[in-house]
Every structure is written in structure tokens, then in C-alpha cells.
Amino acid sequence: MNVFGDLLHHEFVKRMNGYRRDLRNVSVHSLLGSTFLTPENVNLPREVDWRKHGLVTPVKNQGI
């Protein structure tokens, strides 16, 4: 049993599917907020170990 066990199929789909029927007839272009512009003169590291910064949490909700 998990947190979704008491939901009916249509309740689960409504909560987890992500489809928004109210946006069905909305133009895709009207949903775009802005265009991404690559920052100039920024030096980023090739990789980051987030564990060293204490920003990784333990795995959750994996039990049966």
C-alpha cells in the first residue's frame, strides 16, 4: 500500500497526469513567458557535487 492506494483511477489521473484541460485551446505562444538568453562572461564549473554543499536529501517513500 502507498499514498495513492485509496484513490480511484480518475482521481489518481487527475492528480498525477499533469494534463490541464483548461489549457487545451490556449495557443502555445501565449504560454511562453520569455526567451532564454545565455549569460555572457560567466564561468561555470563543469560539475558540482551537491553532497559537499549539504543539498542532497536521503531517498524517501521507497518502502513497500
Residue pairs with C-beta under 8 A, 6 or more apart in sequence:
2 61
3 61
4 12
4 16
7 15
23 31
50 56
